[in-house]
Amino acid sequence: MKDSEFKALVSLLDDEDSQIINHVEDKIKSLGQEIIPYLETEWESNLNPSVQRRIEDLIHVLQFELLQERLTEWYETDSDDLLKGLWLIATYQYPDLEFVKLKQDLEQIYYEAWLEFKPDAHPIDQVKLLNSVLFNKLKFGANTKNFHSPGNSMINVVLDSKKGNPISLCAIYMLVAQRLKMPVYGVNLPNLFILTYKEEQHHQFYINVFNRGLIFSRDDIDNYIAELRINPQENFFQPCSNVDIIRRSLRNLMNAFEKIGEHSKTEEVKLLLRAIAGGDVNDLI
């Protein structure tokens, strides 16, 4: 479609006939995600608030379709890349966020940790060293004042603010630890996400990143489960997958939007969760 034809099409978004507007919107949507930059240009040059709002809605629909496609592709072919999964979640709110920017931010944190890291140290001492860098030097910590903010599920926001929820802080900690060749993985506990340091047939202990990297044992998890009055399951003690981490992050985001009354966003995040459900989505929601 020529620029002049596209401009003429967009101009019809100002028509008084709702049927014409619906037809034009359907036509623009059919052009696919490649049309987004042109819509953004039209938004900047258009001074009609109602047309701008319709353009914004069209851009969001097309960006959301692209996110669903990317998330499904990640789930099917690229789930070994946790950072990419976290980036995709963040692009729901920040569609222009660049993946390379997140990689650079994580690389800087890794470098700070690498400067003080001792590969030959005892595993518990390695964790204490990483705790010191993340929580003392770099000032990462729990966002207890605004625990239910959607930003806690957006890795770019957490990297900028240094505040997050259990799963976002654990994800950053885990990504840095694994770059340091530490066998650190996520663990899906009820109501709390934690990490485990697990070597084959050697050490295994647990790390509560939300509590500044507190180290604890399997017995402590047993006591925690007993207090919740639920039956213990083996997955409460063992590493979970990257897909599990992204699913839980999406559930947190869904709950955050629900708590602040953003019901349309809650429903959209449910659709994202369905894209990586891998079974009965009701079990995930």
Stockholm file with secondary structure:
# STOCKHOLM 1.0

chainA/1-285         MKDSEFKALVSLLDDEDSQIINHVEDKIKSLGQEIIPYLETEWESNLNPSVQRRIEDLIHVLQFELLQERLTEWYETDSDDLLKGLWLIATYQYPDLEFVKLKQDLEQIYYEAWLEFKPDAHPIDQVKLLNSVLFNKLKFGANTKNFHSPGNSMINVVLDSKKGNPISLCAIYMLVAQRLKMPVYGVNLPNLFILTYKEEQHHQFYINVFNRGLIFSRDDIDNYIAELRINPQENFFQPCSNVDIIRRSLRNLMNAFEKIGEHSKTEEVKLLLRAIAGGDVNDLI
#=GR chainA/1-285 SS CCHHHHHHHHHGGGCSCHHHHHHHHHHHHHTCGGGHHHHHHHHHHCCCHHHHHHHHHHHHHHHHHHHHHHHHHHHHHCTTCHHHHHHHHHTTTCTTCCHHHHHHHHHHHHHHHHHHCCTTSCHHHHHHHHHIIIIIISCCEECCTTTTCGGGGCHHHHHHHSEECHHHHHHHHHHHHHHTTCCEEEEEETTEEEEEEECTTSCEEEEEGGGTTEEECHHHHHHHHHHHTCCCCGGGTSCCCHHHHHHHHHHHHHHHHHHTTCHHHHHHHHHHHHHTCSSCHHHHC
#=GC SS_cons         CCHHHHHHHHHGGGCSCHHHHHHHHHHHHHTCGGGHHHHHHHHHHCCCHHHHHHHHHHHHHHHHHHHHHHHHHHHHHCTTCHHHHHHHHHTTTCTTCCHHHHHHHHHHHHHHHHHHCCTTSCHHHHHHHHHIIIIIISCCEECCTTTTCGGGGCHHHHHHHSEECHHHHHHHHHHHHHHTTCCEEEEEETTEEEEEEECTTSCEEEEEGGGTTEEECHHHHHHHHHHHTCCCCGGGTSCCCHHHHHHHHHHHHHHHHHHTTCHHHHHHHHHHHHHTCSSCHHHHC
//
